[in-house]
């Protein structure tokens, strides 16, 4: 007897996300806000997939994850096989399941979403599969089939660097990762708040890499603590995966007043407290907080300020809600938690009393002609200024690359300050030196960093293998 079809249940089964903790409860702590699926619920939700002939979800995933196949395996109760397919193209599925903006990527392209039935909950199933794999101890230490002599130096322990490190170690290369911070993970550990990604999730990943023979050299700022040339002498190949950390500045009178902070130091301090470190920096407790910006970093800041006990939290964004670059899901979570949004508003000046911030004066904006990118340019409405009380202003306007000449004068960069690479191989103008992630792409998503780290590792492996073969040939002669 033929098996009954487990798929295409979207007409009978409603979309059902994992339970979300009530806003009144979650705004008082930094725990993750979504619960976990049980196996039956994961199977049920995976069964809603329509198994499209053209999988738009996969096409719109930067990693090109084989989503339809692992959804089908999950629906059939073949969870371990589903996890194996999921992890074949992604070094951190449970992290992507938590922090990817699925509403702009796979889920936003889901065919049944377009037909009005509500998208398959791809991210939640993805998270479930790998959490289950950790729980069942299916995830084993890295065991290369053979050890190779060649060594690789990776600058940056963020998602691009960690993904590349794992791929290269699987091939047997000797891998050392250098990072300026005291913990591996980059923005995964210090930039993204616990309520989106608990740090134990990141730490078990980095521990697995360490247990697999990857060496981590922390508190090491390449270009300061060790020269780039020394690194090249030590390793046969080098990957630059430093990310972009330089905050874009706010250009208005008063932007340098006491009480005006960049987003990243604010988030790093908060994450350090969560990790048990003693931090001397100020918090948002009891203060009127204004966050300027509309991306995911801005949402991280407003939601962190709420949890720190801010008196009020307001987000100023110069365009309207429809044009916000951040995840719609994150904006909705922030609104539920009590954040006030001032759409079409841009800071004109920051007032201070006795050197301390007291208010933000903002222009009311309207959307005018389209700019070079095709988006409507915001323009101020004359005479429509208004004030927002503020004694802490956080600038969340995005990030730019730091000056790469500090690392190496020879490295070629673009006019935006990112490292210029061959787009096919990720190799820079320096032989054996590669770059990947945000330092090449500009500030972007974790999933793109993982993809580029994997792609760069593939070409680095070929480069190292060719060196190895050439050395073996010379030795034989």
GIJO-V377509 format. One record per backbone hydrogen bond with DSSP energy under -1.0 kcal/mol. CO is the residue of the C=O (numbers start at 1). NH is the residue of the N-H. If there is no record, write none. Layout:
CO/NH
CO/NH
//
This chain:
9/12
9/13
19/35
22/26
23/27
25/28
26/29
33/21
38/42
39/43
40/44
41/45
42/46
43/47
45/48
46/49
47/9
49/8
54/56
55/59
56/60
58/61
61/64
65/67
66/70
67/71
68/72
69/73
70/74
71/75
72/76
73/78
74/77
77/79
78/82
79/83
80/84
81/85
82/86
83/87
92/96
93/97
95/99
96/100
100/102
101/104
102/108
107/110
110/114
111/115
112/117
113/116
120/122
121/125
122/126
123/127
124/128
125/129
126/130
127/131
128/132
129/133
130/134
131/135
132/136
133/138
150/174
151/236
151/237
152/176
153/239
154/178
155/241
157/185
158/162
159/163
160/164
161/165
162/166
163/167
164/168
165/169
166/170
168/173
169/172
172/148
174/152
175/215
176/154
177/217
178/156
179/220
181/219
185/188
186/189
186/190
187/191
187/192
193/196
193/197
195/33
198/201
199/203
200/204
202/206
203/207
204/208
205/209
206/210
207/211
208/212
209/214
210/213
215/177
217/179
221/224
221/225
226/223
227/231
228/232
229/233
230/234
231/235
237/153
238/434
239/155
240/436
246/400
252/255
253/350
254/257
257/260
258/357
259/393
261/395
262/266
263/267
264/268
265/269
266/270
267/271
268/272
269/273
270/274
271/275
272/277
273/276
284/287
287/311
287/312
288/391
288/392
289/314
290/394
291/316
292/396
294/326
295/299
296/300
297/301
298/302
299/303
300/304
301/305
302/306
303/307
304/308
305/310
306/309
309/286
312/289
313/340
314/291
315/342
316/293
317/345
319/344
320/323
321/324
327/331
328/332
329/333
330/334
331/335
332/336
333/337
334/339
335/338
340/315
342/317
344/365
346/363
349/361
351/358
351/359
353/356
355/258
356/353
358/390
359/351
360/388
361/348
361/349
362/386
363/346
364/381
366/379
369/377
371/374
375/371
377/368
379/366
381/384
386/362
388/360
392/290
393/261
394/292
395/263
398/248
400/246
403/406
404/408
412/420
414/417
418/414
422/426
426/435
427/422
430/433
432/238
433/428
434/240
437/440
437/441
438/442
439/419
445/449
446/450
447/451
448/452
449/453
450/454
451/455
452/456
453/457
454/458
455/459
456/460
457/461
458/462
459/463
460/464
461/465
462/466
463/467
464/468
465/469
466/470
467/471
468/472
469/473
470/474
471/475
472/476
473/477
//
